[in-house]
Amino acid sequence: MGSFVLTKLLLFLFRPLKTDKIFQLVNKAILILLTLTIPFLASAQIDSIANQIKRSPLVLELEVENGGILQQSGLKETTYDGAYYNGLNFKIGFKQRAKKDQYYQIYNYPIYGIGIYSSTFHSDIIGSPYAIYGFVQTPIAPRENSRWSWDYRIGLGLSGNFKPYNEHENPLNLVIGSKNNVFIDLGIRAQYKLSQHWKLGAGFAFHHFSNGALALPNKGVNLVPLTLSAAYQINPDIKIKRDSVLEPYSKKVMFHVNYGVGSKQLRDDLDQRFLKSTFSVYASRHVSYKWRLGGGFDLFYSSSGNDEEIAGDKTGKFSSKVSGGPSFYIAHILNERLVLNGNVGYYIHNQRFNGEIKKFFLRAGARYYVYKNINTGVSIKAHMGKADFIEWTVGYTFRR
């Protein structure tokens, strides 16, 4: 009987839709929720799997987003003409309780997981982007016996299905030049506990879509929507016995060597993309459990310095291809393997024709230690509010 009802329900969800796009998104989200939830609910009856879930409880969440387009000046009558934003997030997360990593205790036992995002702008100019991303959701000053709770979220992933700028087919999209982009997700909210399994929440999110100047234009799409959520935790929370003493954080100076590579389109009238790379050396030390500070030097290479159409009479010169300068280094440690990294640097030498348009440069990204001291990650290098390029990085840390 149950399989018959499920079959009828899935056929209903797959039927041809004549409703507005937002209702199509809701139907898709429900289908995803059913498809992913049912196997977990069935397997939760098996003792061995149930015991694993109790150690790291599984949380399923559906979040609805509404409004909040941050429109760049002068684009209201072009790119954003008639646009209104709606979005959906479906998230699968696990509450982390590993005793060997004390950062889970420091961050009040956060939820790590994977999210699936779908949206519409009710516009043929921008498209209907989707994204897949990883996230960490951290409680803020939790109180064990309170029904109310607060948390903040950090997420990073890749998006697709934008309708990019095209001179002939889509000339009004003046904000994004690529179908696939980086997806950055931040959020804060309050939740109310209805029962041991269910929570309802409300808050705000910030989404940023960018390709790091891989394709122009790249003004980026920025959203600050209102969010409403419903979360289901398969097994109720168990009381966590907090350790009374944390191991002290290291006071050793660490040394970091990193190499990053990416590409960049420099001009609208040139489809060519140029290689960009980075070699970085830093020293840093802990100032608290969550933060490391330090400094070092960044050296940048731009292959566009070899292109006569870009560099002109400076083509091929060392100074046309290489730039760099000192930089302040900051690291926000989420756990023993995952770090958010940032830099504020100053060019001793830079070339505007390579896209180095300011004397100061910025970097923000994430790095994950895949094996001992070896890490890999992704960062966005920028000049104030304008992206330079996306760096895909590998690195090594001494004395970690």
C-alpha positions, 0 to 999 in steps of 0.5 A: 500500500505504501509503495502504491501511494509513493508511486502515485505521489511521484507521478503527480509531481512529474506531471506537466506543470502549467503553474508559475515557476515558483510552484515548479521549484516547490514541486522539485524541492518536495520531490528531492526531499522525498527521494533523499529522505525515504531511504534514510527513514527506512535505514534508520530502523537498522540498529548499526546505522541508527547508532551512527546517526545518534553519534552524528545526528542527521538533519534534513532542512528545506529553506524558502527565500524571497526578495532582496536583489541588490541592483547595481546602479543604472541596471534597473531598466536593463538587467533587472527589469521586471526581476523578482527573486525566489529561491529554495535550499535543500540541505543535508547535514550532520551534527559533528561530535568527534572527540579527537577534534576539539574545534567541534566543542569550541564551535558548539558542535556545528552542522556540516553538510551539502546543500542543493540550491534552485532559484528563479528571477522571473526573468529571461535575462538573468536565468534560473540558477542552481548550485551545489555547495558545502556548508557549516552551520554554527550555533551562537551561544546555545542554551540547552533548555531553551526552545529558541536558538541562533546560528550562522552559516557559511557556504561555498559551491558552484552554480549553473544555468545563468543566462550569460551576456551575449551581444546578439542573444542577450545584450541586456545582461550586463552583470554576468558573462558566464553560465557557471559561476562561484556561489558564496552563501552566508546566513544568520537566523533564529530557530524555534524548537517545536519538538525533539525532531522539528525546528522552524526558522527565520532569518536573512541570507547573503548570496554572491555569484561571480566568475572571477573575471573568467568571462566579462561582464562580471559585476556579479549578482548579489542577493539579501533575501528573507529566509524561512526554514523547516528542519527535521532531525531524524534522531533527537539530540543527546546531551553532550558532556563538554570537556572542562579543559581544552588543549592549549593552541599552538604558539609556534610560528607556522610557515606557509608556501602556496601556489595558485593558478587561474585565468582572466578575460581582460577586455570585452572586445577580446574573447581570449583568456590569459593565464594568471598564477600566484606564488605566496610565502607567509608566516603566521601564529595563533592569537586565539583558538579560532584565529591565526595572524601573520604576513608575507609576500605575494608574487603574481604572473600574468601571461597577458604581458606577452600579448602585444594587443594588451601590453603594447610596447611593453610586450615581453618585458619582465615587468609586464608579466610579474608583479607583487608585494607584501601582504597581511595574512589572516586565517579563521580556523573552523576545525583541524582541517578546514581554514578560511583564509584572507589577505590584504596586500600592497603592490610594490609593482603592478600593471594596470593593463593586466587588470591590477587596477589598484595598489591594494589587493584582497583575497578571500577563500578556503583551504582544506588539509587533505593530508597532514601539512598538504592543503588545497583550496580556492580563493578570489583575488580582488581589487576592492569590489572588483574581482581579479581572478579565481585562484585554485591553490595547493600549499604546504604548511611547515611546523603545523 
